[in-house]
């Protein structure tokens, strides 16, 4: 009895499927996870951040990173710490303590894929109960577009990263064009944030400062820690509206205000971008109104509000000046 041969198309389909499966398996097994993790950590260190990636997996059109931790080191890192961060070994980086790296922002996952028009990278991150998406790319200049959607400041370890215990919802967008800096040999250099053009918009709803964590995060290293050694009291911040437009690195505040039933803040002025964000220089005139009940809860700091002069245009507000840098702010009475 003659054996029935399978149809030719079935043979072709079977070999094709086997070939594709073998290629995918080979790609997964030989993908340079450690090298890519090390490169990302090295670039983050150059920008002043410590980056740790728990797992990294390729997909059909991009890469997915999970358990991502991004922090701002409080001081210079030791050579051993730098070596561990840039080794590409996830276990070695995971053993590093927050005491040296700083408390991290926790990012659940980041998906990134290449783009062609313009050439660059598009990304989508799950963080703080919401999403951060956007793209980075361009030839002669770098275009950075970011959209924040539904971020909850009570999640993602923001409490320990900043030292502020907050809740609410935050949305926003950032659209910047960064020209190339001056490189060596007449070649274009790295994109220069200090010369960026674009716009930043923020929209916050039901924002509430529940307090602060003494000695922790960015606030723990600021003058706020001296004014409130036992931590900040609860402050209902309410709604946040902000629009800042940038031209050659000089940001002009169109709108920047916080408003609730107990506190109202309005700010005008400029924000000078620097290559590193912690060195960005605000020069803002601030108008502040605080209800008597909240002034009482603020204690000594609340009493200090009486030293701020009344605003010339609206005496129910107090007038102050915010200056310095984002890493070392100065809040003084307006002269």
Protein Blocks (a to p, Z undefined) as FASTA:
>chain_A
ZZddddfklmmmmmmmmmmmmmmmmmmmmpcfklmmmmmmmmmmmnopacddfbdcddfk
bccdehiacdddfbdcdfklmmmmmnopaklmmmpcfklnopadddfbacddddfbdcdd
dddddeehiacddddedjkbccdddddehiafkgghlmmmnopacedddddddddddddd
ddehhiacdddfklcgcddddddehiacfbdcehiajklmmmklmmmmnopadddebjad
dddddeehiacdfbdcdddfkbccddeddddddfblklpccdddddddddfklmmmnmmm
mmmmmmpccdfklmmbccdddehjfklccddddZZ
